[in-house]
Amino acid sequence: MSSRAEHPFRSTTEERAHRYTISIHCPNCNEIEMNERVRLAMIRDAAIVGMNHATDSAAVILSEVCKLATQAVYAHAPTSRLLQIRAALEFTIEAARSIERATRNG
């Protein structure tokens, strides 16, 4: 019953922690902007976890995702730019996954 899919409006402990930290560094951001910043922080976290398990080729890409996501979370940028950055980082993570699969399978 604790699945996020079953409760789409309930935030996780991780999300609440990111939200709190971001609100300190970016006190005037609106809800949409806050959500994008939280998603960027979660992308950073996923990249860090992935780096610990990835092959060298994918780990290099994930380390760059981590750096860029870290910078974007607290960047003075409009919401539209945060959306673009998040989309680019999500595509980059998918590229790292593809490289990981190709490296492990062949």
N, CA and C atoms as an extended XYZ file, in Angstrom:
318
Properties=species:S:1:pos:R:3:atomname:S:1:resname:S:1:resid:I:1 pbc="F F F"
N         0.806       -1.195        0.000 N   MET     1
C         0.000        0.000        0.000 CA  MET     1
C         0.855        1.268        0.000 C   MET     1
N         2.157        1.129        0.212 N   SER     2
C         3.008        2.306        0.263 CA  SER     2
C         3.587        2.681       -1.096 C   SER     2
N         3.134        2.034       -2.139 N   SER     3
C         3.607        2.313       -3.485 CA  SER     3
C         3.228        3.724       -3.918 C   SER     3
N         4.156        4.392       -4.585 N   ARG     4
C         3.904        5.755       -5.071 CA  ARG     4
C         2.807        5.736       -6.126 C   ARG     4
N         2.701        4.650       -6.892 N   ALA     5
C         1.664        4.559       -7.919 CA  ALA     5
C         0.273        4.525       -7.285 C   ALA     5
N         0.155        3.912       -6.127 N   GLU     6
C        -1.135        3.838       -5.452 CA  GLU     6
C        -1.496        5.164       -4.780 C   GLU     6
N        -0.486        5.947       -4.419 N   HIS     7
C        -0.696        7.228       -3.744 CA  HIS     7
C         0.108        8.306       -4.463 C   HIS     7
N        -0.358        8.781       -5.619 N   PRO     8
C         0.457        9.690       -6.420 CA  PRO     8
C         0.722       11.041       -5.770 C   PRO     8
N        -0.061       11.424       -4.769 N   PHE     9
C         0.144       12.736       -4.153 CA  PHE     9
C         0.926       12.648       -2.848 C   PHE     9
N         1.267       11.458       -2.425 N   ARG    10
C         2.043       11.278       -1.206 CA  ARG    10
C         3.523       11.318       -1.566 C   ARG    10
N         4.272       12.168       -0.918 N   SER    11
C         5.696       12.273       -1.230 CA  SER    11
C         6.495       11.320       -0.351 C   SER    11
N         7.622       10.898       -0.875 N   THR    12
C         8.507       10.010       -0.135 CA  THR    12
C         9.373       10.833        0.820 C   THR    12
N        10.031       10.151        1.709 N   THR    13
C        10.953       10.815        2.637 CA  THR    13
C        12.057       11.517        1.862 C   THR    13
N        12.537       10.864        0.812 N   GLU    14
C        13.583       11.439       -0.019 CA  GLU    14
C        13.110       12.741       -0.668 C   GLU    14
N        11.902       12.733       -1.209 N   GLU    15
C        11.351       13.938       -1.832 CA  GLU    15
C        11.191       15.063       -0.816 C   GLU    15
N        10.700       14.736        0.358 N   ARG    16
C        10.526       15.765        1.397 CA  ARG    16
C        11.871       16.353        1.809 C   ARG    16
N        12.888       15.518        1.912 N   ALA    17
C        14.223       16.007        2.273 CA  ALA    17
C        14.771       16.942        1.199 C   ALA    17
N        14.625       16.546       -0.064 N   HIS    18
C        15.080       17.422       -1.159 CA  HIS    18
C        14.294       18.725       -1.154 C   HIS    18
N        12.993       18.634       -0.984 N   ARG    19
C        12.136       19.819       -0.972 CA  ARG    19
C        12.573       20.795        0.120 C   ARG    19
N        12.877       20.268        1.304 N   TYR    20
C        13.299       21.112        2.419 CA  TYR    20
C        14.618       21.820        2.092 C   TYR    20
N        15.600       21.060        1.594 N   THR    21
C        16.904       21.650        1.278 CA  THR    21
C        16.788       22.685        0.170 C   THR    21
N        16.026       22.362       -0.856 N   ILE    22
C        15.865       23.294       -1.971 CA  ILE    22
C        15.150       24.557       -1.516 C   ILE    22
N        14.169       24.423       -0.642 N   SER    23
C        13.441       25.610       -0.170 CA  SER    23
C        14.352       26.566        0.601 C   SER    23
N        15.394       26.051        1.205 N   ILE    24
C        16.358       26.911        1.909 CA  ILE    24
C        17.198       27.692        0.904 C   ILE    24
N        17.641       27.007       -0.151 N   HIS    25
C        18.522       27.645       -1.133 CA  HIS    25
C        17.772       28.423       -2.213 C   HIS    25
N        16.528       28.064       -2.451 N   CYS    26
C        15.704       28.732       -3.462 CA  CYS    26
C        14.353       29.084       -2.833 C   CYS    26
N        14.332       30.051       -1.921 N   PRO    27
C        13.122       30.300       -1.126 CA  PRO    27
C        11.923       30.840       -1.899 C   PRO    27
N        12.136       31.423       -3.057 N   ASN    28
C        11.027       32.057       -3.770 CA  ASN    28
C        10.509       31.254       -4.956 C   ASN    28
N        10.850       29.977       -5.038 N   CYS    29
C        10.389       29.224       -6.211 CA  CYS    29
C         8.953       28.743       -6.009 C   CYS    29
N         8.230       28.709       -7.111 N   ASN    30
C         6.835       28.266       -7.059 CA  ASN    30
C         6.774       26.738       -7.033 C   ASN    30
N         5.580       26.188       -6.972 N   GLU    31
C         5.409       24.742       -6.815 CA  GLU    31
C         5.912       23.957       -8.026 C   GLU    31
N         5.661       24.452       -9.219 N   ILE    32
C         6.126       23.759      -10.424 CA  ILE    32
C         7.647       23.742      -10.469 C   ILE    32
N         8.235       24.889      -10.191 N   GLU    33
C         9.692       24.985      -10.164 CA  GLU    33
C        10.269       24.082       -9.078 C   GLU    33
N         9.643       24.056       -7.912 N   MET    34
C        10.110       23.192       -6.827 CA  MET    34
C        10.064       21.727       -7.250 C   MET    34
N         8.970       21.324       -7.898 N   ASN    35
C         8.849       19.937       -8.346 CA  ASN    35
C         9.951       19.572       -9.337 C   ASN    35
N        10.279       20.478      -10.240 N   GLU    36
C        11.348       20.215      -11.208 CA  GLU    36
C        12.696       20.112      -10.511 C   GLU    36
N        12.930       20.974       -9.547 N   ARG    37
C        14.196       20.919       -8.807 CA  ARG    37
C        14.310       19.616       -8.015 C   ARG    37
N        13.207       19.168       -7.431 N   VAL    38
C        13.202       17.893       -6.704 CA  VAL    38
C        13.481       16.748       -7.676 C   VAL    38
N        12.869       16.791       -8.846 N   ARG    39
C        13.105       15.734       -9.837 CA  ARG    39
C        14.563       15.730      -10.298 C   ARG    39
N        15.150       16.899      -10.442 N   LEU    40
C        16.565       16.970      -10.792 CA  LEU    40
C        17.438       16.367       -9.684 C   LEU    40
N        17.093       16.645       -8.439 N   ALA    41
C        17.841       16.067       -7.316 CA  ALA    41
C        17.712       14.551       -7.306 C   ALA    41
N        16.543       14.057       -7.659 N   MET    42
C        16.341       12.614       -7.685 CA  MET    42
C        17.072       11.974       -8.874 C   MET    42
N        17.185       12.686       -9.973 N   ILE    43
C        17.991       12.210      -11.101 CA  ILE    43
C        19.448       12.115      -10.664 C   ILE    43
N        19.914       13.127       -9.949 N   ARG    44
C        21.287       13.107       -9.429 CA  ARG    44
C        21.503       11.883       -8.545 C   ARG    44
N        20.559       11.621       -7.647 N   ASP    45
C        20.671       10.470       -6.758 CA  ASP    45
C        20.712        9.161       -7.534 C   ASP    45
N        19.865        9.052       -8.562 N   ALA    46
C        19.835        7.839       -9.378 CA  ALA    46
C        21.160        7.667      -10.131 C   ALA    46
N        21.726        8.764      -10.601 N   ALA    47
C        23.006        8.695      -11.306 CA  ALA    47
C        24.123        8.234      -10.369 C   ALA    47
N        24.095        8.702       -9.141 N   ILE    48
C        25.107        8.282       -8.161 CA  ILE    48
C        25.007        6.789       -7.899 C   ILE    48
N        23.803        6.307       -7.692 N   VAL    49
C        23.604        4.869       -7.458 CA  VAL    49
C        24.056        4.084       -8.688 C   VAL    49
N        23.683        4.563       -9.865 N   GLY    50
C        24.067        3.888      -11.098 CA  GLY    50
C        25.571        3.828      -11.296 C   GLY    50
N        26.280        4.895      -10.934 N   MET    51
C        27.741        4.915      -11.078 CA  MET    51
C        28.395        3.804      -10.263 C   MET    51
N        27.826        3.483       -9.139 N   ASN    52
C        28.406        2.457       -8.273 CA  ASN    52
C        28.267        1.052       -8.847 C   ASN    52
N        27.376        0.866       -9.800 N   HIS    53
C        27.117       -0.466      -10.355 CA  HIS    53
C        27.411       -0.572      -11.841 C   HIS    53
N        27.728        0.526      -12.480 N   ALA    54
C        27.867        0.558      -13.936 CA  ALA    54
C        29.269        0.168      -14.391 C   ALA    54
N        29.347       -0.196      -15.662 N   THR    55
C        30.649       -0.402      -16.288 CA  THR    55
C        31.307        0.973      -16.454 C   THR    55
N        32.578        0.966      -16.773 N   ASP    56
C        33.315        2.231      -16.887 CA  ASP    56
C        32.694        3.187      -17.903 C   ASP    56
N        32.283        2.652      -19.044 N   SER    57
C        31.715        3.504      -20.098 CA  SER    57
C        30.457        4.224      -19.630 C   SER    57
N        29.559        3.494      -18.995 N   ALA    58
C        28.319        4.103      -18.511 CA  ALA    58
C        28.572        4.989      -17.295 C   ALA    58
N        29.534        4.613      -16.453 N   ALA    59
C        29.821        5.393      -15.242 CA  ALA    59
C        30.302        6.805      -15.575 C   ALA    59
N        31.065        6.932      -16.650 N   VAL    60
C        31.541        8.265      -17.070 CA  VAL    60
C        30.353        9.157      -17.432 C   VAL    60
N        29.404        8.605      -18.166 N   ILE    61
C        28.216        9.370      -18.556 CA  ILE    61
C        27.398        9.733      -17.323 C   ILE    61
N        27.219        8.778      -16.425 N   LEU    62
C        26.425        9.031      -15.221 CA  LEU    62
C        27.096       10.057      -14.309 C   LEU    62
N        28.421       10.092      -14.295 N   SER    63
C        29.096       11.105      -13.472 CA  SER    63
C        28.825       12.505      -14.007 C   SER    63
N        28.738       12.634      -15.333 N   GLU    64
C        28.402       13.935      -15.922 CA  GLU    64
C        26.953       14.305      -15.634 C   GLU    64
N        26.059       13.328      -15.687 N   VAL    65
C        24.660       13.578      -15.331 CA  VAL    65
C        24.591       14.085      -13.891 C   VAL    65
N        25.349       13.447      -13.017 N   CYS    66
C        25.365       13.844      -11.607 CA  CYS    66
C        25.828       15.297      -11.450 C   CYS    66
N        26.900       15.649      -12.122 N   LYS    67
C        27.427       17.024      -12.046 CA  LYS    67
C        26.409       18.040      -12.554 C   LYS    67
N        25.849       17.765      -13.724 N   LEU    68
C        24.898       18.703      -14.315 CA  LEU    68
C        23.625       18.824      -13.486 C   LEU    68
N        23.125       17.710      -12.975 N   ALA    69
C        21.914       17.747      -12.147 CA  ALA    69
C        22.175       18.523      -10.866 C   ALA    69
N        23.337       18.331      -10.275 N   THR    70
C        23.691       19.051       -9.042 CA  THR    70
C        23.695       20.556       -9.288 C   THR    70
N        24.280       20.968      -10.399 N   GLN    71
C        24.313       22.398      -10.724 CA  GLN    71
C        22.916       22.933      -11.011 C   GLN    71
N        22.106       22.149      -11.705 N   ALA    72
C        20.776       22.608      -12.105 CA  ALA    72
C        19.819       22.731      -10.931 C   ALA    72
N        19.964       21.885       -9.926 N   VAL    73
C        19.034       21.914       -8.787 CA  VAL    73
C        18.986       23.298       -8.162 C   VAL    73
N        20.131       23.939       -8.013 N   TYR    74
C        20.190       25.236       -7.329 CA  TYR    74
C        20.447       26.408       -8.268 C   TYR    74
N        20.410       26.159       -9.571 N   ALA    75
C        20.692       27.215      -10.545 CA  ALA    75
C        19.587       28.260      -10.561 C   ALA    75
N        19.997       29.484      -10.816 N   HIS    76
C        19.031       30.563      -11.013 CA  HIS    76
C        18.562       30.451      -12.460 C   HIS    76
N        17.479       29.686      -12.655 N   ALA    77
C        16.993       29.428      -14.010 CA  ALA    77
C        15.472       29.396      -13.998 C   ALA    77
N        14.853       29.809      -15.098 N   PRO    78
C        13.391       29.748      -15.169 CA  PRO    78
C        12.919       28.292      -15.247 C   PRO    78
N        11.668       28.079      -14.945 N   THR    79
C        11.087       26.738      -14.945 CA  THR    79
C        11.245       26.068      -16.300 C   THR    79
N        11.065       26.823      -17.378 N   SER    80
C        11.193       26.241      -18.720 CA  SER    80
C        12.592       25.673      -18.945 C   SER    80
N        13.596       26.341      -18.446 N   ARG    81
C        14.974       25.853      -18.592 CA  ARG    81
C        15.185       24.599      -17.743 C   ARG    81
N        14.626       24.585      -16.535 N   LEU    82
C        14.735       23.399      -15.684 CA  LEU    82
C        14.086       22.182      -16.352 C   LEU    82
N        12.940       22.409      -17.008 N   LEU    83
C        12.269       21.329      -17.741 CA  LEU    83
C        13.156       20.794      -18.863 C   LEU    83
N        13.799       21.688      -19.589 N   GLN    84
C        14.676       21.285      -20.685 CA  GLN    84
C        15.884       20.500      -20.161 C   GLN    84
N        16.450       20.981      -19.077 N   ILE    85
C        17.612       20.304      -18.489 CA  ILE    85
C        17.220       18.910      -18.008 C   ILE    85
N        16.090       18.818      -17.331 N   ARG    86
C        15.642       17.511      -16.832 CA  ARG    86
C        15.430       16.533      -17.977 C   ARG    86
N        14.777       16.990      -19.034 N   ALA    87
C        14.542       16.117      -20.194 CA  ALA    87
C        15.863       15.654      -20.804 C   ALA    87
N        16.812       16.566      -20.941 N   ALA    88
C        18.115       16.208      -21.508 CA  ALA    88
C        18.833       15.186      -20.620 C   ALA    88
N        18.758       15.371      -19.314 N   LEU    89
C        19.417       14.439      -18.408 CA  LEU    89
C        18.742       13.074      -18.413 C   LEU    89
N        17.425       13.050      -18.541 N   GLU    90
C        16.729       11.765      -18.615 CA  GLU    90
C        17.127       11.010      -19.884 C   GLU    90
N        17.246       11.719      -21.022 N   PHE    91
C        17.704       11.082      -22.257 CA  PHE    91
C        19.144       10.578      -22.111 C   PHE    91
N        19.957       11.342      -21.420 N   THR    92
C        21.353       10.953      -21.222 CA  THR    92
C        21.455        9.705      -20.348 C   THR    92
N        20.621        9.619      -19.330 N   ILE    93
C        20.595        8.410      -18.497 CA  ILE    93
C        20.162        7.208      -19.342 C   ILE    93
N        19.201        7.400      -20.210 N   GLU    94
C        18.774        6.305      -21.096 CA  GLU    94
C        19.926        5.875      -22.004 C   GLU    94
N        20.710        6.830      -22.473 N   ALA    95
C        21.880        6.493      -23.294 CA  ALA    95
C        22.874        5.677      -22.483 C   ALA    95
N        23.089        6.058      -21.237 N   ALA    96
C        24.000        5.295      -20.370 CA  ALA    96
C        23.475        3.879      -20.153 C   ALA    96
N        22.171        3.734      -20.000 N   ARG    97
C        21.582        2.393      -19.842 CA  ARG    97
C        21.810        1.557      -21.100 C   ARG    97
N        21.647        2.157      -22.256 N   SER    98
C        21.865        1.437      -23.512 CA  SER    98
C        23.317        0.997      -23.647 C   SER    98
N        24.224        1.876      -23.290 N   ILE    99
C        25.651        1.535      -23.333 CA  ILE    99
C        25.944        0.412      -22.339 C   ILE    99
N        25.343        0.501      -21.186 N   GLU   100
C        25.530       -0.529      -20.159 CA  GLU   100
C        25.060       -1.888      -20.676 C   GLU   100
N        23.878       -1.921      -21.279 N   ARG   101
C        23.342       -3.179      -21.815 CA  ARG   101
C        24.240       -3.719      -22.922 C   ARG   101
N        24.672       -2.853      -23.823 N   ALA   102
C        25.519       -3.278      -24.933 CA  ALA   102
C        26.865       -3.804      -24.420 C   ALA   102
N        27.419       -3.149      -23.422 N   THR   103
C        28.709       -3.564      -22.873 CA  THR   103
C        28.601       -4.917      -22.167 C   THR   103
N        27.541       -5.099      -21.416 N   ARG   104
C        27.379       -6.346      -20.684 CA  ARG   104
C        26.977       -7.518      -21.587 C   ARG   104
N        26.252       -7.236      -22.662 N   ASN   105
C        25.785       -8.299      -23.554 CA  ASN   105
C        26.736       -8.620      -24.695 C   ASN   105
N        27.680       -7.760      -24.943 N   GLY   106
C        28.499       -8.026      -26.115 CA  GLY   106
C        29.864       -7.564      -25.971 C   GLY   106
